[in-house]
Amino acid sequence: MGCCGEPAAKSDLQNRSNVAGYYPQGTVNAQPTNGQPMLEKPQQFQQPVLTSPPATYGQLPQQQMQMQMQGTGQVQQGMLPQPQQGQWGQQVQQISPQVTAVQSQFTGYSTAHSPPPPPSSFGHNINETLMPQRPPSAFNASAGSMSPPPPALPMLPPGFAQQVAEEGRMSVSIDFGTTFSGVAYGSSRIASGQVQQILTWPGSFENFRKIPTCLLYDEVGRVIAWGLEAKNASPMAGTSKCEWFKLFLEPHALRDEAAVDPRLPDIPPGKRPIDLIIDFLTCLWEYAKDQITRDIGAVADLNMAEVWLTVPAAWDAKGCEIMREAAIAAGLVANARAGDTAWRDRLKIITEPEAAAVHCAHLTDLHHLKPSQNFIVCDAGGGTVDLAVYKIIGQMAHLEIAEMCARSGANCGSLFLDLRFRELVKTLLADHPAHLDPASLAYFMHSFSETDKLNYSGVEDDDNMFHFTCFNVEDPHDPSVGLINGQLSIPGNLLRREVFDPVVDQVIQLLEEQLARVDQSIHALLLVGGFAGSEYLKQRVEQQFGKQIPFIARPPDADTATLRGAAQYGLAKRTLVSTVISPRSYIMKVKLPAEQEDWLKRPAYIKNNDAGVPICENRLQYLVSKGAIIRKGQRLTTKFCKFSQSPSDSSFVATLFTSDSDKIMRYTDEGEILELCKWTVDLTSLPTFQQNAATSNMAGFYTEFELGLELDSVEVRGILLYHGQEWGRVTFDFLG
């Protein structure tokens, strides 16, 4: 991929006269290395109905709470009892005018019989086409299906169930990074509710806040080492060292195998990217459980712990879906006991900048931010750089932050400095193959990564030489390329041009684009993540943005801000990030009665149905538009009406799509849209369906219902509603 610009493999470095120009004649002296606008909606679209979220779990009986939180399971005929009136405590509210989501009213048509007149309450029509279920992907990811609502049970005192279920529950966060990973945990019963980190790891007696995301396999694909032990293992015949495999879930790589960065190490035969992620998370989690239990004793009920897993902001739905599947397969959450129906919901997904923002927002002594002020988080990690802008609202004693614009990110983390450095070394030593075997290259990269990568200072180091000891002692001398007395010496200006600037320039560009999306003042820019430790990156950011942003800082524990923030979010037991911005549009493919515009633009899409009504196919119905401001827990609902030929015709299949385009499209052929999933809704439990099915004649009948979407920073949930009552829900995709 060209995210950071290609290395100098075919650059002017291959012209030896240019290379030699970087090396002065004579002796080389030693040098120490210190050194949204909102989218305008078409007139034919209407605003959706916005309803309050269901009553909090603390207001429901415990069994009822567990069933409501269930995220999977198919709706079966006759299994859904009718909920009590007002069971969910929903009230219709006016949607914020900033939410650029839309609603329309539909009526289904039969393709075999002429239907009776549709209900008068629906002004538009849709000819719903049932579609086959989405085939399993290469990673066996699939859309979920509707789960039944809880039965009506006697109400316990308000807050009782939540108090019993949540008091003292352990919250564990896992920052699964491209280059390094870590684990943090906390509970109200431990260390006064302060976040703790695992610091001791296999393979070292020293403390490390994070360990390398690295696996070592034998010839039959068994894990023989992980973390520090795998990273530090010497090359051995028949073994495969695997690193950086998180990048295989990058959106472009998932859509097109040809887009996978060729510089990434090969995956062992018979393995898939998800297999490597499962193997690493399994090792990490099993060790973490033992370590947490050893540190705090049996008080930790890790089988019931909430586990918070961070994902990059730039990941699309597929990457998040695969990550969730891998985490469940690795045992991060499991069915703890009989009747534990909500165990999958204990796995929480949070974006990396959101977690980092929570950590930074608690650091009031550092940046002195006040309510109503805005700050941008630049989470610069090993593989990705993620950006998000937030506003502090409310009082700091009851911290709450709101997302100000859609998050962004790209593959331009510190790993790409390593990759470009390796290409530079290979170019310089092209005529010295003794120094280019895997062990030698690994030794050069280790030296660079552990010292100069973060200490490099840019222009002030242009005239300095950076020295890297050669692993091999053969062929020790070629001053024309800096090979002198068993060391490779590289001029600082060559490092800046070929290694640092191409990557740092992309980070600066990302920041400029993100700031351009915000029409308000930014009061602070906070650099977090491992790459934030780069002196050159911080210097360039201060030079570029110091005049427009009053406060630019690298907080304490910047490299673990994401990890600690995710744990803090879990310990808060409440929503800390109150609003999010939809980073893409969510759309449904529909058939609507043909309008004049359709006759003019797409006459080939228009067909008469059996009732003689002209229907335009391949129309797009926007459920949520890109840039929509969504308050967590809010529902965006759209009314539907399905025509059933018989009582057995009870399924409604909605095909959902996403689009990254800012353009509002009317037809499927106007721009790039990606199919998300096919959402199958079983209507047999709805009272109106049961009543109509019992009294229907050969002409068929209509069933009115609503489909709702609930969005937060990562997940989007589908809900089946009838007269404001919830009859089922499913988590079928992700936003981040």
C-alpha positions in Angstrom: 0.0 0.0 0.0 1.1 3.5 -0.6 -0.2 4.9 2.7 3.2 6.2 3.7 4.8 6.4 0.3 6.9 3.5 -1.0 10.4 3.0 0.3 13.4 4.0 -1.7 13.7 0.7 -3.4 13.5 2.3 -6.8 14.4 5.8 -5.7 17.6 7.8 -6.5 19.3 5.8 -3.8 20.0 3.2 -6.4 22.1 5.7 -8.1 25.4 5.3 -6.2 26.6 8.8 -7.0 23.6 10.1 -5.1 24.2 7.7 -2.2 27.8 8.7 -2.0 26.8 12.3 -1.9 25.4 11.8 1.6 28.8 10.5 2.9 31.6 13.1 3.4 35.1 12.2 2.2 37.6 11.1 4.9 37.0 9.7 8.4 33.5 9.5 9.8 33.4 10.7 13.3 31.3 9.0 15.9 28.1 10.7 16.9 25.9 9.8 19.9 22.2 9.2 19.3 20.7 11.4 21.9 19.3 13.4 20.5 -19.2 18.7 8.3 -20.8 20.2 7.4 -24.2 18.5 7.7 -25.6 17.0 4.6 -28.5 18.6 2.9 -31.3 16.1 2.6 -33.4 15.6 -0.5 -36.9 16.9 -0.2 -38.5 13.6 -0.7 -37.0 12.2 2.5 -38.6 12.7 5.9 -37.0 12.9 9.3 -37.1 9.6 11.3 -38.8 9.2 14.6 -36.4 9.4 17.5 -37.3 7.5 20.6 -35.7 7.2 24.0 -33.7 4.1 24.7 -35.2 1.3 26.8 -35.3 1.7 30.6 -31.9 1.2 32.1 -31.1 -2.3 33.2 -31.2 -1.3 36.8 -34.9 -0.7 36.4 -35.6 -4.2 35.1 -35.7 -7.5 36.9 -32.4 -9.4 36.7 -33.8 -12.2 34.4 -35.5 -9.6 32.3 -32.2 -7.6 32.0 -30.3 -10.6 30.9 -32.7 -11.5 28.2 -32.9 -7.9 26.9 -29.1 -7.8 26.6 -29.0 -11.0 24.6 -27.6 -10.1 21.2 -28.2 -13.3 19.2 -30.9 -15.8 18.6 -33.5 -16.3 15.9 -37.1 -15.2 16.5 -39.3 -18.3 16.4 -43.0 -18.5 15.7 -45.0 -18.6 18.9 -42.1 -17.9 21.2 -42.5 -14.2 21.8 -45.1 -13.2 24.4 -46.7 -9.8 24.0 -44.9 -7.3 26.2 -46.8 -5.3 28.8 -47.9 -1.9 27.8 -45.2 0.6 28.6 -42.8 -2.2 29.6 -39.8 -0.4 28.0 -40.8 3.1 29.1 -40.3 4.5 25.6 -41.4 8.0 24.7 -41.4 9.6 21.2 -39.2 12.7 21.0 -38.3 15.1 18.3 -35.0 14.3 16.7 -32.2 16.8 16.7 -32.2 18.7 13.4 -28.5 17.9 13.2 -29.2 14.2 12.7 -29.2 13.7 8.9 -31.0 10.4 9.0 -34.2 10.0 7.1 -37.5 8.0 7.3 -40.0 6.9 4.8 -43.1 4.8 5.0 -43.4 1.6 3.0 -46.0 -0.9 1.9 -45.2 -4.4 0.7 -46.5 -5.9 -2.5 -47.0 -9.5 -3.6 -45.3 -10.8 -6.7 -47.9 -13.5 -7.2 -51.3 -12.0 -6.3 -52.9 -8.6 -6.5 -52.9 -7.2 -2.9 -55.8 -5.5 -1.2 -55.5 -1.8 -0.7 -52.7 -0.9 1.7 -53.4 0.7 5.1 -54.1 4.4 4.7 -51.6 5.4 7.2 -48.8 4.7 4.7 -48.2 7.2 2.0 -45.4 5.4 0.1 -45.0 1.9 -1.1 -42.2 -0.6 -1.3 -42.1 -3.9 -3.1 -40.0 -6.0 -0.8 -37.9 -8.7 -2.5 -36.9 -11.6 -0.2 -33.2 -12.4 -0.7 -31.1 -15.4 0.3 -29.0 -15.2 3.4 -25.5 -13.8 2.9 -23.0 -16.6 2.3 -20.3 -17.1 5.0 -17.2 -15.0 4.4 -13.7 -16.1 4.4 -13.7 -15.5 8.2 -17.1 -17.1 8.7 -18.6 -13.8 9.8 -22.3 -13.5 9.5 -25.1 -11.1 10.4 -27.1 -11.8 13.5 -30.7 -12.4 13.9 -33.5 -11.1 16.0 -33.6 -12.1 19.7 -36.9 -12.3 21.7 -37.8 -9.7 24.2 -37.9 -10.6 27.9 -41.1 -11.9 29.3 -43.2 -9.7 31.7 -42.0 -10.3 35.3 -42.8 -8.7 38.6 -40.8 -5.5 39.0 -38.1 -5.3 41.6 -37.1 -2.0 43.3 -35.5 0.4 40.8 -31.8 -0.2 40.5 -31.8 -3.5 42.3 -30.7 -5.7 39.4 -28.0 -3.3 38.3 -26.6 -3.0 41.8 -26.4 -6.7 42.2 -25.0 -7.3 38.8 -22.5 -4.4 38.6 -21.2 -3.9 42.1 -17.6 -4.8 42.2 -17.6 -6.4 38.7 -14.1 -6.5 37.2 -13.4 -4.4 34.1 -10.5 -5.7 32.0 -9.2 -3.8 29.0 -7.0 -5.2 26.2 -5.2 -2.9 23.8 -4.4 -5.3 20.9 -1.9 -3.3 18.9 -0.1 -3.8 15.7 3.3 -3.8 17.3 2.6 -3.9 21.1 -0.3 -5.1 23.3 -1.2 -4.6 26.9 -3.8 -5.5 29.6 -5.2 -3.3 32.3 -7.9 -4.0 34.9 -9.9 -2.5 37.8 -12.8 -2.9 40.1 -14.5 -0.7 42.7 -13.2 -3.3 45.3 -9.6 -3.1 44.3 -7.1 -0.2 44.9 -9.9 2.3 45.5 -11.1 1.8 42.0 -7.8 2.7 40.4 -6.7 1.2 37.1 -4.0 -1.5 37.4 -1.7 -2.8 34.6 0.0 -6.1 34.1 3.7 -5.3 34.2 5.4 -8.7 34.4 5.5 -10.9 31.4 7.0 -14.3 30.4 10.5 -13.9 29.0 11.9 -11.1 31.2 12.4 -10.2 34.9 11.9 -6.5 34.0 8.6 -4.7 34.0 7.0 -3.8 30.7 3.7 -1.9 30.3 3.2 -3.6 26.9 4.7 -6.5 25.1 5.4 -7.2 21.4 2.4 -8.5 19.4 4.4 -11.4 18.2 4.0 -15.2 17.8 6.4 -18.0 17.1 5.1 -21.1 15.4 6.7 -24.5 14.8 6.6 -26.4 11.5 3.1 -27.8 12.2 1.5 -24.5 13.2 1.7 -24.8 17.0 2.5 -21.7 19.1 5.8 -22.3 20.8 6.3 -18.7 22.1 4.5 -15.4 22.2 5.2 -11.8 23.3 8.7 -11.1 24.5 9.8 -14.7 24.1 8.7 -14.8 20.5 10.2 -11.4 19.7 13.6 -12.2 21.2 13.8 -15.7 19.8 16.7 -16.3 17.5 16.0 -17.7 14.0 15.4 -21.4 14.1 14.9 -23.9 11.3 11.3 -24.9 10.9 9.8 -22.0 12.9 7.8 -18.9 11.7 7.9 -15.6 13.5 4.6 -13.7 12.9 4.2 -9.9 13.6 2.0 -7.0 12.4 -0.8 -9.4 11.5 -3.4 -6.9 12.8 -2.9 -5.0 9.6 -4.6 -7.7 7.7 -7.9 -6.4 9.0 -7.3 -3.0 7.5 -10.3 -2.1 5.3 -8.5 -2.1 2.0 -6.8 -5.3 2.8 -10.1 -7.0 3.6 -11.7 -5.9 0.4 -8.8 -6.8 -1.9 -6.0 -9.2 -1.2 -3.8 -7.3 -3.7 -4.0 -4.3 -1.3 -2.2 -6.1 1.5 1.2 -4.4 2.1 3.8 -6.7 0.5 6.2 -5.7 3.2 4.2 -7.6 5.8 5.6 -11.0 6.9 4.0 -14.1 5.3 1.4 -16.0 7.3 2.3 -19.6 8.0 0.8 -22.2 5.7 -2.7 -23.3 6.7 -3.2 -20.1 8.8 -5.5 -17.2 8.3 -5.2 -13.7 9.8 -8.0 -14.5 12.2 -6.2 -17.6 13.4 -3.1 -15.6 14.4 -5.3 -13.1 16.2 -7.1 -15.9 18.1 -3.8 -17.5 19.0 -2.3 -14.3 20.3 -5.4 -13.3 22.3 -5.7 -16.8 23.8 -2.1 -16.6 25.1 -2.5 -13.1 26.3 -5.8 -13.8 28.0 -4.8 -17.0 29.8 -1.7 -15.3 31.1 -3.7 -12.2 32.2 -6.2 -14.2 34.1 -3.5 -16.0 36.0 -1.6 -12.8 36.7 -4.7 -10.9 37.9 -5.7 -13.7 40.2 -2.2 -13.9 41.6 -2.1 -10.1 42.1 -5.5 -9.6 43.8 -6.7 -13.1 44.8 -9.9 -15.0 44.3 -12.0 -11.8 44.7 -11.7 -11.4 40.9 -14.6 -13.1 39.2 -13.0 -13.0 35.8 -15.6 -15.3 34.3 -18.1 -12.5 34.8 -15.8 -9.6 34.0 -16.5 -7.0 31.3 -13.8 -7.1 28.7 -13.1 -3.9 26.7 -11.3 -4.4 23.4 -9.9 -1.5 21.4 -10.0 -1.2 17.6 -8.7 1.5 15.3 -11.0 4.3 14.2 -10.4 3.7 10.5 -11.5 0.1 10.6 -14.7 -0.7 8.7 -17.5 -3.1 9.8 -15.8 -6.2 8.6 -12.6 -5.7 10.6 -14.6 -5.1 13.8 -16.8 -8.1 13.1 -13.7 -10.3 12.7 -12.1 -8.9 15.8 -15.2 -9.7 17.9 -15.3 -13.2 16.6 -11.6 -13.7 17.3 -12.0 -12.4 20.9 -14.9 -14.7 21.6 -13.1 -17.7 20.1 -10.1 -16.8 22.3 -12.3 -17.1 25.3 -12.2 -13.4 26.4 -15.8 -13.9 27.4 -17.7 -17.2 27.9 -20.8 -18.7 29.2 -20.0 -18.6 32.9 -22.9 -20.7 34.2 -26.4 -22.0 33.4 -28.8 -19.3 32.4 -26.0 -16.9 31.5 -27.7 -15.6 28.4 -25.9 -12.3 28.2 -22.3 -13.5 28.2 -21.5 -12.2 24.7 -22.5 -8.7 25.8 -19.7 -8.6 28.3 -17.3 -8.1 25.4 -17.3 -4.4 24.7 -15.7 -2.8 21.6 -14.4 0.7 21.8 -12.4 2.8 19.3 -8.8 3.6 20.2 -9.2 7.4 20.1 -12.4 7.2 22.2 -10.6 5.3 24.9 -7.6 7.6 24.7 -9.9 10.6 25.0 -11.5 9.3 28.2 -8.0 8.9 29.7 -6.9 12.4 28.6 -10.2 14.0 29.7 -9.4 12.9 33.3 -6.1 14.6 33.2 -7.4 18.1 34.2 -4.2 19.1 35.9 -2.4 18.6 32.6 -4.4 20.5 30.1 -6.8 22.6 32.2 -9.7 22.0 29.9 -13.0 23.4 31.0 -16.6 22.5 30.0 -17.5 23.6 26.5 -13.9 23.5 25.3 -12.7 21.2 22.5 -9.7 19.0 22.2 -8.3 16.7 19.5 -6.7 13.3 20.3 -4.0 12.1 18.0 -3.5 8.4 18.9 -0.3 7.5 17.1 0.4 3.9 17.5 2.6 1.2 15.9 0.3 0.5 12.9 -2.3 3.2 12.8 -2.7 6.9 13.6 -6.3 7.7 14.7 -7.8 11.1 15.2 -10.9 12.3 16.9 -12.2 15.7 18.2 -14.2 16.0 21.4 -16.0 18.6 23.4 -16.2 18.5 27.2 -19.7 19.0 28.4 -21.1 19.1 31.9 -19.0 19.5 35.0 -15.7 17.7 35.4 -17.0 15.9 38.5 -19.4 14.1 36.2 -17.2 13.9 33.2 -19.0 13.6 29.8 -17.5 14.3 26.4 -19.1 14.5 22.9 -17.6 13.7 19.6 -17.5 16.7 17.3 -16.9 15.2 13.9 -16.3 11.8 12.3 -13.2 10.0 13.3 -10.4 9.4 10.9 -7.2 7.3 10.6 -4.6 5.7 8.4 -1.8 3.2 8.4 1.1 5.6 9.2 2.2 4.5 12.6 5.8 4.0 13.8 6.0 0.5 12.2 6.2 2.2 8.8 9.4 3.9 10.0 10.9 0.5 10.6 9.8 -0.8 7.2 11.3 2.2 5.4 14.5 1.9 7.5 14.8 -1.7 6.4 14.4 -0.7 2.7 17.0 2.0 3.1 19.5 -0.5 4.6 18.8 -3.0 1.8 19.4 -0.3 -0.8 22.6 0.9 0.9 24.0 -2.6 1.3 22.8 -4.1 -2.0 26.4 -5.0 -2.9 27.1 -6.4 0.5 24.7 -9.4 0.8 26.6 -10.7 3.9 24.7 -8.0 5.9 21.3 -8.7 4.3 20.4 -12.1 5.7 17.2 -12.1 7.9 19.2 -12.2 11.2 21.3 -9.2 10.1 18.3 -7.2 9.0 16.5 -8.0 12.2 19.5 -6.8 14.2 19.7 -3.5 12.3 15.9 -2.9 12.7 16.1 -3.7 16.4 18.9 -1.2 16.9 16.9 1.5 15.0 13.6 0.8 16.8 15.1 0.7 20.3 17.1 3.9 20.1 17.1 6.3 17.1 13.4 6.0 16.1 12.1 8.0 19.0 15.1 10.1 19.8 15.7 11.4 16.2 15.2 15.2 16.2 14.9 16.1 12.6 16.8 19.0 10.9 19.1 19.5 13.8 20.4 15.9 13.3 21.0 16.4 9.5 24.7 16.7 9.9 25.0 13.9 12.4 25.8 10.3 11.6 23.8 7.4 13.1 25.8 4.2 13.7 24.4 0.7 13.6 26.7 -2.3 14.5 26.8 -5.0 11.9 25.7 -8.4 13.0 28.2 -10.1 10.7 31.9 -9.3 10.7 32.5 -10.2 7.0 33.1 -7.5 4.4 33.4 -4.7 7.0 34.6 -1.8 4.8 32.9 0.3 2.1 33.0 4.0 3.0 30.9 4.9 -0.1 27.8 3.5 1.6 28.9 4.1 5.2 30.2 0.6 6.0 33.2 1.3 8.2 34.9 -0.9 10.7 32.0 -3.2 11.4 29.4 -0.4 11.6 26.8 1.0 9.2 26.8 4.8 9.5 23.8 6.7 8.0 23.7 10.5 7.7 20.8 12.2 9.5 19.6 14.0 6.4 19.3 10.7 4.6 17.3 9.2 7.4 15.0 12.2 7.4 14.4 12.2 3.7 13.9 8.4 3.2 12.5 7.3 6.6 11.0 9.9 8.7 9.5 12.6 6.5 7.3 10.4 4.3 5.5 9.0 7.5 5.4 12.1 9.6 4.1 14.1 6.6 1.1 11.8 6.4 0.4 12.3 10.1 0.5 16.1 9.6 -1.9 15.8 6.6 -4.3 13.7 8.6 -4.4 16.4 11.3 -4.9 19.2 8.8 -7.8 17.3 7.2 -9.4 16.6 10.6 -9.1 20.1 11.9 -10.6 21.4 8.6 -13.8 19.4 9.4 -14.3 21.4 12.7 -15.8 24.9 12.6 -15.0 25.6 16.2 -11.8 26.5 18.1 -9.6 23.7 19.3 -8.1 24.3 22.7 -5.8 21.4 23.0 -4.1 18.7 20.9 -3.0 15.6 22.9 -0.5 13.2 21.4 -0.9 9.6 22.7 0.3 6.2 21.7 3.7 4.7 21.3 4.6 6.9 18.2 3.8 9.9 20.3 7.1 9.4 22.0 8.9 10.5 18.8 10.6 13.8 19.4 10.5 14.6 15.7 6.8 13.9 15.4 6.0 16.2 18.4 8.3 18.9 17.0 6.6 18.8 13.6 3.2 18.9 15.1 4.1 21.9 17.3 5.6 23.7 14.3 2.5 23.1 12.1 -0.3 23.8 14.6 1.3 25.7 17.5 -0.2 29.0 16.3 -3.8 27.8 16.1 -4.0 25.4 19.0 -3.0 27.0 22.4 -2.0 23.7 24.1 -0.1 20.8 22.5 1.1 18.1 24.9 2.1 14.5 25.3 0.3 13.4 28.5 1.9 11.1 31.1 1.6 7.4 30.2 0.9 8.5 26.6 1.9 5.0 25.3 -0.9 3.4 27.5 -3.6 6.1 27.2 -5.8 3.8 25.1 -5.4 0.9 27.4 -6.1 2.8 30.6 -8.9 4.8 29.0 -10.8 1.7 28.1 -10.5 0.3 31.6 -11.6 3.7 33.0 -14.7 3.6 30.7 -15.6 0.2 32.1 -15.1 1.3 35.7 -17.4 4.3 35.2 -20.4 2.1 34.7 -22.0 4.9 32.7 -21.7 6.6 29.3 -18.7 8.9 29.2 -18.8 9.7 25.5 -22.4 10.9 25.1 -22.6 11.6 21.3 -20.9 10.1 18.3 -20.7 11.0 14.7 -21.6 8.4 12.1 -18.5 7.9 10.0 -20.5 6.6 7.0 -24.0 6.3 5.7 -26.3 3.3 6.4 -28.6 2.6 3.5 -31.3 0.1 2.6 -31.9 -1.0 -1.0 -35.7 -0.7 -1.7 -38.4 -0.6 -4.3 -40.6 2.5 -4.3 -43.5 3.8 -6.4 -42.0 5.4 -9.5 -41.9 9.2 -9.5 -41.4 11.6 -12.4 -37.6 11.8 -11.6 -37.4 8.0 -12.0 -39.1 8.1 -15.4 -36.6 10.7 -16.5 -33.4 9.2 -15.0 -33.9 5.4 -14.7 -36.8 4.3 -16.9 -35.2 0.8 -17.2 -35.6 0.3 -13.4 -39.4 0.8 -13.6 -41.7 -2.2 -13.7 -45.4 -2.7 -13.0 -46.2 -5.1 -10.1 -49.2 -7.4 -10.2 -51.4 -4.6 -8.9 -50.5 -2.5 -11.9 -48.5 0.0 -9.9 -45.2 1.3 -11.5 -42.4 0.4 -9.1 -38.9 1.7 -9.4 -36.2 -0.8 -8.4 -32.7 -0.2 -7.1 -33.7 2.8 -5.1 -31.7 3.8 -1.9 -33.4 4.6 1.4 -31.0 6.4 3.9 -31.4 5.2 7.5 -28.4 7.2 8.8 -26.4 9.7 6.8 -22.7 10.2 7.1 -21.9 12.9 9.6 -25.1 12.4 11.6 -24.8 13.4 15.2 -26.2 10.5 17.3 -26.6 10.4 21.0 -25.8 7.0 22.4 -28.9 5.0 23.0 -31.1 6.9 20.7 -33.1 5.0 18.1 -33.7 6.0 14.5 -36.9 4.2 13.4 -38.4 3.7 10.0 -41.9 2.4 9.4 -42.5 -0.6 7.1 -45.5 -2.5 5.9 -45.0 -6.0 4.5 -47.6 -7.8 2.4 -47.9 -11.6 3.1 -49.5 -14.0 0.7 -50.1 -16.5 3.5 -49.4 -17.0 7.3 -46.2 -18.8 6.3 -44.9 -15.7 4.5 -43.6 -14.1 7.7 -40.0 -13.0 7.1 -39.0 -9.6 6.1 -35.4 -9.4 4.6 -33.7 -6.0 4.6 -30.4 -5.7 2.7 -28.3 -3.0 4.4 -25.4 -1.1 2.7 -22.8 1.4 3.8 -21.2 4.3 1.9 -18.3 6.5 2.7 -19.5 9.1 0.2 -20.8 12.5 1.3 -23.2 12.5 -1.6 -26.8 11.6 -1.1 -27.5 9.0 -3.8 -30.9 8.0 -5.1 -30.0 4.9 -7.1 -27.6 2.0 -6.4 -25.5 2.8 -9.5 -24.6 6.4 -8.5 -21.6 5.6 -6.4 -19.8 3.0 -4.4 -21.9 1.2 -1.8 -20.8 -1.9 0.1 -23.3 -4.6 1.3 -23.2 -4.9 5.0 -25.6 -7.8 5.7 -29.0 -9.2 5.1 -31.1 -8.6 8.1 -33.9 -11.2 8.4 -36.8 -10.2 10.6 -39.4 -12.8 11.6 -42.8 -11.1 12.2 -44.8 -14.2 13.5 -44.8 -12.9 17.1 -46.3 -9.5 16.4 -50.0 -9.3 17.5 -51.0 -7.7 14.2 -49.5 -10.5 12.2 -51.1 -13.2 14.3 -54.5 -11.5 14.1 -54.3 -10.9 10.3 -53.0 -14.4 9.7 -55.9 -15.9 11.5 -58.5 -13.9 9.6 -56.8 -13.6 6.2 -58.3 -14.6 2.9 -56.7 -15.8 -0.3 -55.9 -12.2 -1.2 -53.2 -11.9 1.6 -52.7 -9.3 4.3 -50.5 -6.4 5.4 -48.4 -6.2 8.6 -47.3 -2.8 9.9 -44.1 -2.6 12.0 -41.0 -0.5 12.6 -37.3 -1.2 12.3 -35.0 0.8 14.5 -31.2 1.4 14.6 -29.3 2.1 17.8 -25.8 3.4 17.2 -22.8 4.0 19.5 -19.2 4.6 18.7 -18.6 1.1 17.4 -21.7 -1.1 17.2 -25.0 -0.7 15.4 -28.0 -2.7 16.6 -31.2 -3.5 14.8 -34.5 -3.5 16.7 -38.0 -4.7 15.8 -40.7 -2.5 17.1 -44.5 -2.4 17.1 -46.5 0.5 18.5 -43.3 1.7 20.3 -42.7 -1.7 22.0 -39.6 -3.7 21.5 -40.0 -7.2 20.1 -36.5 -8.2 19.4 -33.0 -6.9 18.8 -29.7 -7.9 17.2 -26.2 -6.6 17.0 -25.3 -7.1 13.4 -22.5 -4.8 12.5 -20.0 -2.1 13.6 -19.4 1.5 12.9 -15.7 2.1 13.7 
